[in-house]
């Protein structure tokens, strides 16, 4: 079974890319679901401040690889039956943990879009929308506090997402071709 982890900044297109994988039969594991579950359990509003507090709090309490460790049993179980897409690998420590667990069997796929384009998307996003100021602050916090840049820099493959959903779909198909070629080597 295949295991792919998507990395990218907020608004880069991780969720849209993840839908393309699901359409190909991949089982999705979204690391951010843990954050939303905790927020709901605590009866808090789902907003940027609460999300940040939970994300950073979990990592402070359990380590920077908390989301990967917590999701490891789900990943291992899903891989028994399905190809798996991880939506939202964030920290360098999560990257190292998953590389240690799966070695060459995990492919890290970065999705990139320029900051201003991402900020526009985040303003218009139906769920979990952000203002441009919130988006800039989130970028800074994720790079500085969550060590998000490392996995993006070390990705096995990068898709630039600056066009339409059709363009993203074409880039996705090229990635699948690349991944198939890598398997044959």
C-alpha positions, 0 to 999 in steps of 0.5 A: 500500500502507498502512504503519502503525506501532504505538507504545505502552508495554510491555503496552499491547497492541501484539502483540495489535493487530499480530495483528489487522492480520496477520489483515487481510493486513498483513505484520508487521515487528517492530522487537524481532526485531532485539534477540532475534536479537542475544541468540540470536547471542550465546548469551544468555538472553532476559530483560529485562536482556539485552534492555535492554542490547542495545536501548540498546547498538544505539542508542548505537552506531548512533544512536537511529533504528537500528531504523528504519534497519535495517528500512527495506529490509524495509519498502520490500520488503514495501510492494511487495506488502503493506500493512505493520504495524510493531510497536514503533516506539519512539524519537522519532528512529525516528519522525522517520526514518520520517516523513522516508522515508514522509511522509503515507504512514505512519500512527502508531497509539498504543495506550494502557493505564494503567500498573497494567493494563499491569503486570498484563498483563506479569506474566501474559504467556507470553513476555517476562513482567516483574515489576511492578518490572521493568515500572516500571523499563522504562517509566522507561528507555524514556521517559528513554533511548529517547525513547519518549514522543514518537511516542506523543504525536504519533500520528495515532490512539490506541486505549485498550486497557482492556477485553477482546480483543473490545473491542480488536477493535472499536476496531481496526475503528473505526481501519480505518474512520477510516483509510479515511475519511482516504484519501478526503479 
